[in-house]
């Protein structure tokens, strides 16, 4: 679904006014994209905000940094005034608890000859032990593999190979209590920001992610208790010759809050919740080789605005998708020579008080226990709410059940036109509309 550049410009200008990201001095996002209308839009955010950080213990002299250097942050560090790290491929690592990095508005970008997929900023323990209480603020990243990557010391496949599969045991090794404030990412090769497996307690506030090659912000399996708020996601998931991806992927991740964000023109949609089907199960050399056992459940999606999207929120987004090429190793429901369908899991999620405009499909529900309440759907939303899955109905898992739909507002449509429920799911869907 496309809109003209003038229409998109009006939308983005309204968003900037709504959440107050424009300032006297801002970062203009003008990197490459498959959609030139985004490049010409006036997308700004403040270079610096007061992140309420502890008093700095170290000032990093940018003049002493050399191209492609990896700098290990110690204590509470700030970059020196008027720091210039453009086209230098500098990387920062935070390995210790109770530490922070304030870039003070600095732009980090990659060298023209740097095609690597490394991260600009990485939060990772030095050993097989958890770290906590870490903040990254006021950093603006152009390029790199990821702008920010939060992960454990070892790769998931290494832990899986030695039998460390219990979610609680894995979370005990993962970073937690992480704050990401006024950080931006544009033109990343992969996802803009990546929350690794079993990482928990990460808060993203006032971040902006644009033109990520894949997902804008990825919540990997086993992660939980994270907050994404007051942020903007624009034009992510359009990497050439790759399948379109979404602004936020919630992959076997639970108890997260996604609130008061703006989503504009992302490839596969805004927020997709699903459980990875143990992709490429026969290849243990892949870093993320690890069977997912937890549902993307108990997530709260509230107070967001979705504009110019193919899908706003998709619960169990892989339930009806042919995953033949994924070489899945778990949860098989149906298989033919040309198709493979696997049981997805995204239970007991709440989608409340959001607004949908210029969206093809507002909310799609393909798992149980979803609450959809108090949302507003503009007249230009083609299908506000859809419930049901033919693939699941044909399996022992049965029809989608325990969906509650109440007090939503549909402009220009009757309730019958706005809500489509498959016949098998109708008796287990409660609709209470004014």
N, C-alpha and C positions, 0 to 999 in steps of 0.2 A: 504494500500500500504506500503510495507516494503522494507528496503534496508539493506544490510549487515552492520555489525558494522564498518568494515574498510571504507566503502563508507561514512557512516555517520560521522566518525571521520574526514575524509578529508573535508567534508562540514563544520563541526563545526570549525575546525581549520581555514578554510578560512574566516568564519564569524568573528572569533576573530581578525584576521588580518585586516579585512575590517573596523570594527568599533572601533578598538583599545581598546578592553576591557581587554586585557592581561596586566599584570604588574609584577614587580619583586616579589610582594607579593599579592596573590589573594585568593579568596574563592573558594575552590574546591567543586563543587556540586556532591556529591556521595551518595545521599539518595536513598531509595527504589523506585522502579518503575516497572511497568509491562514490561518494555523494558530495559533489562540489558545493551544493547549497549549504552544507554545514560549514564548509571552509569560509564562506563569506559572511557567516552569521557573527554577531557581536557577542561572543561568549567570554565573559570576564569573571574573575573572582579576586578577592583581595590577595595581594602578595603575602601579607602578614596579618595575623590576628593574635590577640593575647590568648595563648593556650594555657595559661595558669601553670607554667612549668616551674620546678624548683630553680633556685638561683644557679646560674651556670658555674661549673667547676673548671671547664676547659673551653677555650676559644680555638677553633681550628683555623689555622692560617691558610686560606685557599691558595695563596701565591706559592706555597710550598708543595702543593699537590701536583703530581705528574700524571700525564694521560694514562688511562686504564689502571690507575692505582686503586687498590682495595684498602680503604681506611677503616680501622677497627675503632669504633666509638667507645670511649671510656667515660664513666660518670655522666654528668649532665653537660652536654656539649652544644655549642652554637657555632655556626659558621661565621667567619669574619665579615665585617661590613663590606658592602659593595662587592660581594663575592661573585666571580664569573666562572661557572663550570660548564658553559656551553661547548659542545663538540669535543669533550675531553674523555667521555666514557668513565668517569670516576664512579666508584662504587663504595657504599658505606655498609658496614656490618655492625649490628648490635648483638653482642653475645652474653651480656651480663644483666642480671636483675637490677632494678632500681636505677635505670639509666634513661637518657633521652637524647634526641637529636632535634635541634631547632635550626632549620636551614635559613631562617630569616628571609624567606622569599626568593631564595636562589633557584635558578633554573638549571637543572642537570640535563644534559643531552649527550647523545652518542656521537662518536667520530664518524665521518663519512665512510671510512674503511672498516668500520666495526660491524660485522654481520652476526655477532654472537647473540645468544639469547639469555645472557646473564641478567640479573636483577640490579636495578639501581640501588635499592635499599633492601637489605635482608636482615631479618630477626631470626636468629638460630642459636641454640645452645652450643657451647664448645665441647660438651660431653653428653653422655646419655643421662641427662638430668634436666629437670624443668627450669625455666627462667620465668620471671614475672615482673610486673610493674615497670613497663617500658612505654615511652611515648615518642612518636615521630610527628613533627609539626612544621607547617609552613614550607614544605618542599614541593617543587613543581618539576615534573619529569616528562621529558619528550624522548620517545624511543625506548630502547632496552627491551629485554624479553618481558619482564614485569617491572612496573615502577616500584612495587613493594611485594615482598614474599615473606610470609611468616611460616616457619616450619620447624620440625623436630631435627635432632642431630642426624638421625639415620633415615634412610628411605623406607617407605612402607613395605616394599618387597623383602627387605632385609629382616625386618621384624616378623613378617608373615612366615618367612622361611624357617625361622627358629621357633615358631609356635607362639609368638607373642601376639595373640589375637583378641584378648579380652579388652573391650572398649575402655573400661576404667583404668586398666593397667597402662594402656597407651596414652590416655589423657594425663596420667601422672607424669609422663615424660615430656609433655608438650608445653610450649609457651602459653601463658595466660595473663590476664589483666594487662592488655595492650591497648593503648589509645592512639588513634590516627586522626589528626586534627588539621584541617585546611591543607590537605595534600592533594595534588592533582596528577593525573596521568593522561598523556595523549600519545597516540601512535605506537603503542606497545606492540611487539610482535605477537605475543601471546596475550593472556589476560592482563588487564591493567593492574589489578591487585589480587593476590592469591593467599587465601587462608588455608594452610596445610592441614593434613589429617589430624584429628583429635585436638587441634588448637581450640582454646575456649576463652570466653570473656574478652573478646576484641570489640572495641567500640570505634566505629567510623563516624566522624562528625564533620560536616561541611567538606566532604571530598567531592571531586569532580573527575569523572572518567569519560574520555571521549576517544573514539576511533581505535579502541582495542582490537587487535587482530582476531581475537576469539571472544571469550566472555569478558564483560567489563570487570566484575568482581565475583570471584569463585569461592564458595564455601565447600571445602572438601569433606569427605566422609568422616564421620565421628566428631566433627567440630560442633560446638554448641554454645548457647548462651551469649551470642554475639549481637551487637546492635549496629544497624546501618541507618543513619538519620541525617536529615537536613542536607542531602547530597543530590547531585545531578549526574545522570547517565545519558550520554548522547552519541548516537551513531556507532555503537559497538557491534562487533560480530560480522563485519563485511569483508573479511580478508579474501583476496582474490583466489579463486579455485578451491576454496574451502567451504564446507557447509556453514550457513549462517548460524550465529550463536546469539545468546541472550545477554541482557544487561547484568542480571544476577543469576547465577546458578546455585541452587540449594541442593547439593548432592549428598543424600544420606546425612543431613545436618539438621539439628533439632533445637527447639526452644530459642529461636532467634527472633529479634524484633526488627522489622523493616518499616520505618516510619518517616513520614513527612519528606519524601524524596520526589524528584521529578524525573520522569523517563520520557525520552524523545527519540523516536526513529531508530530503534535498535533492531538488529538483523532478524532474530527469531522471536523477538518479543522482550518483555521487561523482566518478569520473575518466573522462572521455571523451577518447580520442585520435583525431584525424582530420586530414585535409588539406582545407582550404577549396577548393571547386570553382571558384574565381574567380567568386564571387557577383556578380551585377549587372555582368557584364563590359562591357556596352554603356554603362555610366554612369561616365564617367571623372571626374565631379565628386565622387564619393564619396571620402572621405579614405583609405579602405583599399583603393582600386582598385589591385590589384597581383597578378599571377598567382603563385600559390604553386608552387614547384618542388621544395621539400624535404619529405621524409617526417617524420611524427612518430615518429622511430625512436630506438632505443638508450636508451630511458628505463627507469629502475629504480623500481618501485613496491614498497616493502618495509616490513613491520612496521606496517602501518596497520590500523585497525579500522573496519569498515563496519557500520552499524546502521540498520535501518528505511529501506532504500533500494530503489528499483525496480531499479537496476543498481549493482553495485560498480565494476567496471572494464570498459570497453567499448573494445576495440581495433578501430580503423577503424569508428567509430560511424556513419558516413554511407554505408557501402558499400551497404547494402540499403534506404536511405531514399529515398523519392520526393522529389527536390529540384526539382521543376517550378517552384515559386514562387520559387526562389532565382536564376533566370535565369543559370545557370552558363555559363561560357565555356571550360571545359577538362575534359578527361578523360572525355568522353561514352562510355558503354557501351551504353545502351539508351534509346530514346525512343519514346513514343506520344503521341497527342493530349493525354493526361491525366497522363503520368508522364515523368520524366527521371531516369536513374540514371547516376552518374559514378564512375569508379575512385577509391577512397579509398586512402590510403597511411599505414600505421603499422606499420613493420617492426621486427623484432628487439628487441622490448620484453620486459622481465622482470618477472614478478609473483610475488613471493617472500615467504613468511612473514607473510602477512596473515591477519586473522580476519574472517569474515563472519557476521553474525547478523541475523535478521529481514529478509533481503534476498530479493527476488523472483528475480533472476538475479545470481549472483555475478560470473562473468567471461564475457564474450562475446568471441570471437575471430573477426575477419573480415579478417585479413591475415596475412602469412607470418612465420615465425621467432619465434613467441612462446614463452617459457619460463614455465611455471606450476608452481611447486615449493614444497612446505612450507607450503601454505596450510591453514587450518582452516575448515571450513564447519559451522555449527550445524545441528541437525535442522530448524529452521524456515526454512532457505534452500530455496526451491522447486526451483531448478535451479542447482547449483553452477557447472558449466562447460559452455559451448556453443561448438562450433567449426564454422565453415562459412558459406558465403554462396551461396544459389541464384543471385542476380543475377550474381555474379562467375563462377560455374561456366558460365553461359550465354555468357560473353564469351571473347575470346582470352586474357585473363589467367588463366583456368582456376580450379581449386579452390584453397582455402586449403591451404598446405603448410608443412612443417617446424615444426609445433607439437609441443612437448615437455611432457608432463604427468607429473610424478613426485612421489612422497612427500607427497601431500596427504592430509588427514584429513577424512573425510565421516561425520558423526554421523548415525546412523539411515538411511543409504542404502548400497546396494552401489555398487561402481564403475560398474556398468552403469546404475544409476539416476542417478548423480551426474554422469556425463559423457556428453553427447550430441554425437556427431560426425556430420555429414552424410556419406552414403555416398561421395561423390566425394572427400572429404578423409581418409577412414579410412586409406588406405595411406600417406599422408604425415603421419600423426599418430602420434607415439611415446608410448605410455602405459606408465608403469612405477610401478605402485602396490603397496604392501605387501598 
